[in-house]
């Protein structure tokens, strides 16, 4: 349940999430090089399409997030890409909500940006495919677990009644983390072989 619907979170959590999301999107737009816009558009479309396939896990359901891959390939511009995806999902399918758009953007984008910033340089410098794949898988898995933790935190901070639900939700992200680790590692390994520049969030001169 990465898409928290309207009417659940408290006002302070909604405002805090909105402020952080706005700051992230502003930085994203300022850093988004014109040459990276097509990449951002393609990745947003892939995430949007993939998120339509939800798999029931316990009391909730999960779908691919790919925030770790977005973080590796887009950096801080991940905030803008995630916002576009979530906005389309709200408008077209009613996933999430308008009041929670900021919180949901932060919950999904922030872990991908943070873990990609920490491990991305090592991924790009590594000359060993296995090491690169392991690092990319770690970014994918940690980003999902980070999203799960932020969703749980958003619920717990809103009401103590959500504490039990929040702890259960974290467990539902474990199989997704494993799956995203495999997907992220496979995509990064392929791109490193055919187009290494795609793994840099900064456009290289043509």
C-alpha positions in Angstrom: 0.0 0.0 0.0 2.4 2.6 -1.2 -0.5 4.7 -2.3 -2.0 6.0 0.9 -5.6 7.2 0.2 -7.3 10.4 1.4 -8.8 10.6 4.8 -6.2 8.5 6.7 -3.2 10.7 7.5 -3.2 13.6 10.0 -2.9 17.2 8.9 0.7 17.6 10.2 1.9 14.5 8.3 0.1 15.7 5.1 1.7 19.2 5.4 5.1 17.9 6.2 5.0 15.4 3.3 3.8 18.2 1.0 6.6 20.5 1.9 9.3 17.9 1.5 7.8 16.8 -1.8 7.6 20.3 -3.1 11.2 20.9 -2.2 12.2 17.7 -3.9 10.3 18.5 -7.1 11.7 22.0 -7.3 15.3 20.6 -7.0 14.3 17.9 -9.5 13.2 20.4 -12.1 16.2 22.6 -11.6 18.6 19.6 -12.1 16.7 18.0 -14.9 18.8 18.5 -18.0 16.9 18.8 -21.3 18.7 15.8 -22.6 17.4 13.7 -19.7 13.8 14.5 -20.2 13.2 11.6 -22.7 14.8 9.2 -20.2 12.6 10.5 -17.4 9.5 10.2 -19.6 10.3 6.6 -20.6 11.1 5.6 -17.0 7.9 7.2 -15.8 5.9 5.3 -18.4 7.5 2.0 -17.4 6.8 2.6 -13.7 3.2 3.7 -14.5 2.5 0.6 -16.5 4.2 -1.7 -14.1 2.3 -0.3 -11.1 -1.0 -1.4 -12.7 -0.1 -5.0 -11.8 -0.8 -5.4 -8.1 0.0 -8.7 -6.3 -2.0 -9.4 -3.1 0.3 -10.0 -0.1 -1.4 -10.6 3.2 -3.8 -7.8 4.1 -2.4 -5.5 1.4 -1.1 -5.6 -2.1 2.2 -4.6 -3.7 3.4 -3.6 -7.2 6.8 -2.7 -8.7 8.1 0.7 -7.6 11.5 0.8 -9.4 12.4 3.8 -7.3 16.0 2.5 -6.9 16.4 2.3 -10.6 14.9 5.8 -11.0 17.4 7.0 -8.4 20.3 5.5 -10.2 19.3 6.9 -13.6 17.7 10.2 -12.7 19.1 11.2 -9.3 17.0 13.9 -7.5 14.9 14.2 -10.7 13.2 11.0 -9.4 10.9 13.3 -7.4 9.4 14.8 -10.6 9.1 11.4 -12.3 7.3 9.9 -9.3 5.0 12.9 -8.9 3.9 12.6 -12.5 3.2 8.8 -12.1 1.2 9.3 -8.9 -0.8 12.2 -10.3 -1.8 10.1 -13.4 -2.7 7.2 -11.1 -5.0 9.4 -9.0 -6.7 11.0 -12.0 -7.1 7.8 -14.1 -7.6 5.1 -11.6 -8.2 6.7 -8.2 -5.1 5.1 -6.6 -4.0 7.1 -3.6 -5.4 10.6 -3.2 -4.9 14.3 -3.9 -4.3 15.3 -0.3 -1.7 12.5 0.1 0.0 13.2 -3.1 2.9 14.9 -1.4 3.4 12.2 1.2 3.2 9.4 -1.3 5.7 11.1 -3.5 8.2 11.4 -0.7 7.6 7.8 0.5 8.4 6.4 -2.9 11.0 8.8 -4.3 13.1 9.7 -1.3 14.5 6.2 -0.5 15.4 5.7 -4.2 17.2 9.0 -4.3 19.1 8.4 -1.0 20.3 4.9 -1.6 21.2 5.6 -5.2 23.2 8.6 -4.1 25.1 6.4 -1.6 25.7 3.4 -3.8 25.4 4.9 -7.3 29.0 6.1 -7.6 30.3 2.6 -6.7 27.9 1.1 -9.3 29.2 3.4 -12.0 32.9 2.9 -11.1 32.8 -0.9 -10.6 34.5 -2.8 -13.4 33.2 -6.2 -12.1 29.7 -7.1 -13.3 28.9 -9.2 -10.3 29.8 -6.4 -7.9 27.8 -3.9 -9.9 24.8 -6.3 -10.0 24.9 -6.8 -6.2 25.1 -3.1 -5.5 22.3 -2.3 -7.9 20.2 -5.1 -6.3 20.9 -3.6 -2.9 19.7 -0.2 -4.1 16.5 -1.8 -5.4 15.8 -3.7 -2.2 16.7 -1.0 0.2 14.6 1.5 -1.7 11.5 -0.7 -1.4 12.2 -1.3 2.3 12.7 2.4 2.8 9.3 3.0 1.2 7.7 0.5 3.5 9.2 2.1 6.5 8.1 5.6 5.4 4.5 4.4 4.8 4.5 2.7 8.2 5.9 5.9 9.8 3.3 8.1 8.0 0.5 5.9 9.4 2.0 5.6 12.9 2.6 9.4 13.2 -1.0 10.0 12.1 -2.6 7.8 14.8 -1.6 5.3 17.4 -4.4 3.1 16.1 -2.4 2.5 12.9 0.7 1.2 14.7 -0.3 -2.5 14.4 -1.3 -2.0 10.7 2.0 -0.2 10.0 4.1 -3.0 11.4 2.2 -5.6 9.4 2.6 -3.5 6.2 6.4 -3.5 6.5 6.4 -7.3 6.3 4.4 -7.2 3.0 7.3 -5.3 1.4 9.8 -8.0 2.0 9.0 -10.2 -1.1 8.7 -7.0 -3.2 12.2 -6.0 -2.1 13.6 -9.3 -3.2 11.9 -9.0 -6.6 13.0 -5.5 -7.1 16.6 -6.4 -6.3 16.6 -8.9 -9.1 14.9 -6.6 -11.6 17.2 -3.6 -10.8 20.3 -5.8 -10.9 19.3 -7.2 -14.3 18.5 -3.8 -15.8 21.6 -2.1 -14.5 23.8 -5.0 -15.7 22.3 -4.8 -19.2 22.6 -1.0 -19.4 26.2 -1.2 -18.2 27.0 -3.4 -21.1 25.1 -1.6 -23.9 24.9 2.0 -22.7 26.9 2.9 -19.6 26.0 6.6 -19.8 22.3 5.7 -19.0 23.5 4.9 -15.4 24.5 8.5 -14.8 21.8 11.0 -13.7 23.9 13.7 -15.4 23.6 13.9 -19.2 26.9 13.4 -21.0 27.8 15.6 -23.9 26.8 14.1 -27.3 
